[in-house]
Amino acid sequence: MSAQSADTGQPGVSALEDGIVVELELEHPSLLLGSTLRRFPAVSITLEYWSELDDGRTMVFFTVRCADDDLDPFEAALAADPTISDATFVDEYPRKRVYRAEITEDTLRVTSQITEAGGHILDRSSGQTGWTVQIRFPDRDGLVAFNRSCDSRDISFHVTQLRMAKPGERAVLGLTQKQEALLRVAYEEGYFEVPRGISQDELADRLNVSKSAVSQRLRRAMNELCASSLSNAPK
């Protein structure tokens, strides 16, 4: 699939002119960190990224924000959560910590079902007792198909927002919303210029994330851009 719109010929412009953007609340105790979210509804969790290792394991990195500086009870809940194992604290900021964990086989996943329904995940963050996910589908049939998939697995499915995609709405292929936001700030502030106009430390401060998250997100974003661009380039 080319990264150019058939109508405009402009790279990076979505061709899904009649698509829809929906925000969903998904809840099930076996969703990633499901039991922890139920025990600590005031804690905000943001999934940074995950990686498939050569041995078949899936590692996930996530940021935890909490008004309470004492995160010991929360970490105890992580240790008991059946959807992850070996949760490790890797970085810390005021009222925010970054963790790494292995996703277990008991985890109920939805990303493949979203992909099969033609959906593109734009954002995801923890809700009161589950996950809030923003997805773009090519049409309402995709949303209905994903809803049926959730029903078949007893995943609570609640639509909180629904709108038609805006004509010509930009959606960089392969990038998450956070990756696109990082690249935009990096470009506007001269990160890719020589000499650089902004450092990774300054990008991390600007976006309120860890330096390691900026480094990993930049690498994955550039990889996605190369994959979507070079795979369709003439040979």
C-alpha positions, 0 to 999 in steps of 0.5 A: 500500500502506497503512503500517497493518497490516490486523490491528492498524491501527497505523502502521509495523507490518509486515503480513508476519507470516509473513515470513523474515529472512535474512543472506546472503554474496554474492560475485562480482568484478563486485559493487560494489567486488568486486575491492577487497574481495578484495584487502583483506579486513580493511577494513570497508566500509559503504554509506551511500547512493547517488543517481541523478543527472539525467544517469543516473549513479549516485553511491555514498557509503561508509565505510571502516574500517581498523586500519591508518592508511595507506590509500594502498594501499587507495585505489590499489585503489579507483582500479583497481576496475572497478565504480567511477570517480572515487573521491573522499575526502570526510571523515575520522575516526580510522581511518575515511574516507568516499568518494564514487564513480560506479558504472560499467556494469561493476557487477553489481547485485542490488537490483532482483532483491531487489525483484522477489523481494519482499525488503526490504534491512535492512542490508549491509556488506562481508564477507571477500571480498564483501558480507553482506546482511540481507534480509526476504522475505515467504516462502521462495519469495522467497528461492528466487527470489533464489537462482535469480537469483544462480545464473543470474549466477554470484553466490556465494550462502551463507545464514549466518542464517535466522529467521522474522520475529517476529509484530508485528515493527516495520519502518518502510516505506521505511526502511533499518535505519540510517535507522530507527536514526538517527530513533529516536535523534534522536526520543528525544534531542529533535532534533525539539523546539523548541529542539532537545535534540541537534544533528546534530554530537552525533548524528554522534558518538553514531552514530559517523558523519560529520555529512554522513552524518547530514544526508543520512540524515535527509533521505532518511529523512524523504523516505521517511516522507513518501512512504509516508505522504502517498502513501496519505493521503486527498485 
